[in-house]
Amino acid sequence: MITQVILNAVVQTAIYMIMALGLTLIFGVMKIPNLTHGAMYAMGAFIHYSLIEWFDVPFVPALFIAAPLTFGGGAILERVFFRSSGSGANPVVAIIAGIGLTYVLVNVITNVWGAWPMRIQTPFGHVLRIGSGAISSHNVVTTGVAISIAALLYALLKWTKFGCAIRAVSQDREEASLIGVNVNTVGLVTFAVGTMLASIGGMFAAPITAASPTMGGTAETMGFAIIILGGMGSLGGAIVGAFLLGFVDVFVTSYVSGGWGGAVAFVFMIVVILIRPSGLFGKKGRQI
Amino acid sequence: MDSMLDLLKKKSTYIFLAATIFVVVVPHFSSPYVLRLMITMASGIIAAMCLNVVLGYMGYPSLCQNVFFGVGAYTMALATLRLGVSPWTALALSPLVTFVIGYLAAIPFLKLRSMFFAIGTLAFTGVVSAILMNLPKITGANAGLRGIPRLVKSDINFFYLEIALILVILVLTVLMSRSFWGKILIAIREDEDLAPHFGINTTRYKRMTFAATSALTGMAGAIFFSYQTYISSNYFTIGSSFTALAIAVVGGGGTALGPIFGGLVVVGAPEVFRGMTEGMTLWRPSFVGAVLVLVILLSPGGVVGLYQKLASYFRKGGAN
């Protein structure tokens, strides 16, 4: 039993991690909670689904077509609704705009694809046995993707000029703009990348949990809990937070009862912020 | 005497009179459906007015307003159904219970600021929603609890009850905003780190404000679910708290009357699209979302802000 539970927890962590990395990236640069994240998580899953079902694109190439599409979607959202120099300047306005957009996006998904959960066939159907536990190769791939995304993001932020610009903007927007960083472009790309990550999370979660228009709601809230726990805007915090909450969620679900997993994970987060209001890896100064 | 004459000259006096007549007369001539809508709207407005104090005056965007609405409602339901208390006693109990829960919630969450507070309280809503869903023996979970006794017999009286509560909160908000307390809240909103240097115990004021507004929201919850006679955990899902925030912000944060206009827009907008053809009905949530996005993007100050903008625009036009 314990091996199986650990394997499940690892996969859950992987999905949460993809979700939370996007959120924390957007929060770090734009200082707004992106409430369209959950809707775009579902949108990614459904775009991917239609490429497979309607256009007969195989699973993996469909990923590479759907991801850029959601990147474009994220770019449009940022440009029209969330630009920091415009309506994104006020976080409360961004929250309300996010709620309104979520209504629209979820409604569009429901009307185009239907309200019923859909299962997406994955080509990675093979089941691997590890000790007394079993894990499908889809779950192995999902975990691998999550780790590669984290590594890629780290490399992007650490070693590229653009990553340096992202870090500069997230530290101090005005000073970054003074030294010649185009803060609008940085915001646009960050938001688009974050949205794309949410959608990729949805694409990999859909074969596991089935895709429904409202699938993003819980995932989004869990994503927020993770980045608060880890410290908002911190990539390492998002990874550690995803691990902690993923494991708490799956262990409680397995050993106590299905419904309590999320609740206990939230309580865990609340306890941590009671002790450290800025989260595990958040700097004091990040408390805006 | 002078003040009386001033009152007669003021435009707001007439608006207030018109509103009073509307509120007293209209329910008698409206269909049960419209009355139900008005009662729902009124309870949303109460929740938003309470949130407005926390958000607009104190600067904390709370996303757990619906939790307190629910705590008050479940106090009403459980006290009457399980303990056999009379509904009016339960109505008196509900703000007390909600006050305590609100105060306890304030201790951890008010340590967070701004967006952290928003997301923290969102997670709190998630916890409460899970508790309601996972304790079917006590809360009835999805299936819910039926047969909550009604406070008053007719629906119209429920509406008046809510209007009375709205007036009480309106008066309290205006009194508060003019008092020392209100000034402290604004000081907290403008610069929370500076306020303690003037000898203000910000923590105490923040917690008391949060708990007091929670208590009034709880009372609204008790009234609404006593009207409805049925409660289930489906009313308190994680996204449910967005409504109160939407009403408060769309109306115009930090203004006493804002939530009333916000309620008309946010709760009223879905109804405008109800009479549409079948094909259009499918897209109703999209219209509602679009209205929300448009109002907030066109005027971050909400409906009240939009009115002020337009008024000053026309005033300028007149001067030219």
HADDOCK unambig.tbl for C-alpha pairs under 7 A between the chains (distance, minus, plus):
assign (segid A and resid 87 and name CA) (segid B and resid 297 and name CA) 6.38 0.50 0.50
assign (segid A and resid 93 and name CA) (segid B and resid 296 and name CA) 6.31 0.50 0.50
assign (segid A and resid 93 and name CA) (segid B and resid 300 and name CA) 6.32 0.50 0.50
assign (segid A and resid 96 and name CA) (segid B and resid 246 and name CA) 6.15 0.50 0.50
assign (segid A and resid 97 and name CA) (segid B and resid 292 and name CA) 6.93 0.50 0.50
assign (segid A and resid 97 and name CA) (segid B and resid 293 and name CA) 4.82 0.50 0.50
assign (segid A and resid 97 and name CA) (segid B and resid 296 and name CA) 6.76 0.50 0.50
assign (segid A and resid 100 and name CA) (segid B and resid 289 and name CA) 3.84 0.50 0.50
assign (segid A and resid 100 and name CA) (segid B and resid 290 and name CA) 6.15 0.50 0.50
assign (segid A and resid 100 and name CA) (segid B and resid 292 and name CA) 5.41 0.50 0.50
assign (segid A and resid 100 and name CA) (segid B and resid 293 and name CA) 5.34 0.50 0.50
assign (segid A and resid 101 and name CA) (segid B and resid 289 and name CA) 5.90 0.50 0.50
assign (segid A and resid 101 and name CA) (segid B and resid 293 and name CA) 6.95 0.50 0.50
assign (segid A and resid 103 and name CA) (segid B and resid 285 and name CA) 5.77 0.50 0.50
assign (segid A and resid 103 and name CA) (segid B and resid 286 and name CA) 5.90 0.50 0.50
assign (segid A and resid 103 and name CA) (segid B and resid 289 and name CA) 5.11 0.50 0.50
assign (segid A and resid 104 and name CA) (segid B and resid 285 and name CA) 6.30 0.50 0.50
assign (segid A and resid 104 and name CA) (segid B and resid 286 and name CA) 4.08 0.50 0.50
assign (segid A and resid 104 and name CA) (segid B and resid 289 and name CA) 5.44 0.50 0.50
assign (segid A and resid 104 and name CA) (segid B and resid 290 and name CA) 6.93 0.50 0.50
assign (segid A and resid 107 and name CA) (segid B and resid 283 and name CA) 6.68 0.50 0.50
assign (segid A and resid 107 and name CA) (segid B and resid 285 and name CA) 6.07 0.50 0.50
assign (segid A and resid 107 and name CA) (segid B and resid 286 and name CA) 5.95 0.50 0.50
assign (segid A and resid 111 and name CA) (segid B and resid 282 and name CA) 6.96 0.50 0.50
assign (segid A and resid 221 and name CA) (segid B and resid 123 and name CA) 6.79 0.50 0.50
assign (segid A and resid 224 and name CA) (segid B and resid 119 and name CA) 6.56 0.50 0.50
assign (segid A and resid 225 and name CA) (segid B and resid 123 and name CA) 6.55 0.50 0.50
assign (segid A and resid 259 and name CA) (segid B and resid 130 and name CA) 6.78 0.50 0.50
assign (segid A and resid 259 and name CA) (segid B and resid 134 and name CA) 6.16 0.50 0.50
assign (segid A and resid 260 and name CA) (segid B and resid 130 and name CA) 6.66 0.50 0.50
assign (segid A and resid 263 and name CA) (segid B and resid 126 and name CA) 6.59 0.50 0.50
assign (segid A and resid 263 and name CA) (segid B and resid 127 and name CA) 4.61 0.50 0.50
assign (segid A and resid 263 and name CA) (segid B and resid 130 and name CA) 5.73 0.50 0.50
assign (segid A and resid 266 and name CA) (segid B and resid 123 and name CA) 5.93 0.50 0.50
assign (segid A and resid 266 and name CA) (segid B and resid 127 and name CA) 6.28 0.50 0.50
assign (segid A and resid 267 and name CA) (segid B and resid 127 and name CA) 6.97 0.50 0.50
assign (segid A and resid 274 and name CA) (segid B and resid 108 and name CA) 5.34 0.50 0.50
assign (segid A and resid 277 and name CA) (segid B and resid 111 and name CA) 6.46 0.50 0.50
assign (segid A and resid 277 and name CA) (segid B and resid 112 and name CA) 6.04 0.50 0.50
assign (segid A and resid 287 and name CA) (segid B and resid 113 and name CA) 6.80 0.50 0.50
assign (segid A and resid 288 and name CA) (segid B and resid 113 and name CA) 6.54 0.50 0.50
assign (segid A and resid 288 and name CA) (segid B and resid 114 and name CA) 6.58 0.50 0.50
